[in-house]
Amino acid sequence: MSEALLKRLQKLAGADALASGRFETGNASHVDRAAAALLERFYRENDTAAFELLVEISQPLLGEAARQITRDIGLAIAPGELVAEYFSRLFVDLRQPSPKLESLVAAATASMKEEATRRVRTLARRIRPIEETVAGEPVGASQDLTADQRLAGRFAALVSMCFHGLDEADRRLLLALELDRLSYAEIGERYGIYQDEVANQVRRARGRLAARIAAVFAALQPEEEGGP
């Protein structure tokens, strides 16, 4: 770690928060120890610099934890959204006495997993009329968008809802293939699937996603007026 970061930690967290004067952002015990001191200082003195440093030193571990959670649960969002959501709640926590965390890494991971699960359930709910949603935002919030942009936003929202309505196993496979760009061999190793079967499972998952999307589009088609 840089000398500048170490000095900032010593100033804001105190020497006792460092393990023998050392600190590694990839070491959970080091992060937990310093984070506890920084969080206590933030709540005690309303010192935003302490909170900013808390976010900085924990970002590497929490970012990786969030990435793993999105892959395990099959949530198609940027992992950083889970990290930001957790820190937002921590920042505005007004409970008295102020909460103390023995392990920020463990608490954040558990919270992000709960939030990810909640988001999957929300996204998988019955699709609302497509006119109500533009990329997840109410119509009227995007009046400056072109017609093409609004259409693209509606389609993205629809696909996201259909994707999160798939089974967890399907979502994980598609994320591993399309986002992580893993080979079939790597996917098989990650999820314990015979390599020869991975292609079949991916094909079926894609088929189920396509069928969901097609069904929604069919449902959105205006009914034809009956003849005389």
Buried (B, 14 or more C-beta within 10 A) or exposed (E): EEEEBBEBBBEBBBEEBBEEEEBEBEBBEBBBBBBBBBBBBBBEEEBEBBBBBBBBBBBEBBBBBBBBBBBBBBBBBEBEBBBEBBBEEBEEEEEEEEEEBEBBBEBBBBBBBEBBEEBBEEBBEEBEEBEEBBBEEEBEEBEEBEEEEBEBBBBBBBBBBBBBBBEEEBBBBBBBBEEEEBEBEBBBEBBEBEEEEBEEBBEEBBEBBEEBBEEBEEEEEEEEEEEE
